[in-house]
Amino acid sequence: VLYLGDVYVNGYVGFLQEGHLREWISALDKLKKLKVKTVVPGHGPISTFAGVTAYRNYLADFIATAKAYFDKHKKNEGYRLPEKYDHLGARFFLEGNFARAFELWKEKKL
């Protein structure tokens, strides 16, 4: 059993506003080496490592699509998640997460 706390949330958009997004993905990638059957997220239902992988892929997509949006529009408003993430709840974090990504983009850290 692996307890991940807020490094992994299962089933919705997590709070990313104080994180270093690329390092977050790197940390999740390192966890792949562990042989665990059950993963306990910081929020959401108990999962398997497939859920962690899905969350990691969501973070990578968020970074890529946010960066592409900033490169094109140069502004911190109007972004929408790709449709494939419509099932994720807790959208109230998205605006703040996007603002954090914009800060990192301006610092050339996204």
Secondary structure as UniProt FT lines:
FT   STRAND          2..9
FT   TURN            17..18
FT   HELIX           21..31
FT   TURN            32..33
FT   STRAND          39..43
FT   HELIX           49..73
FT   HELIX           83..85
FT   TURN            86..87
FT   HELIX           91..93
FT   HELIX           94..106
FT   TURN            107..108
//
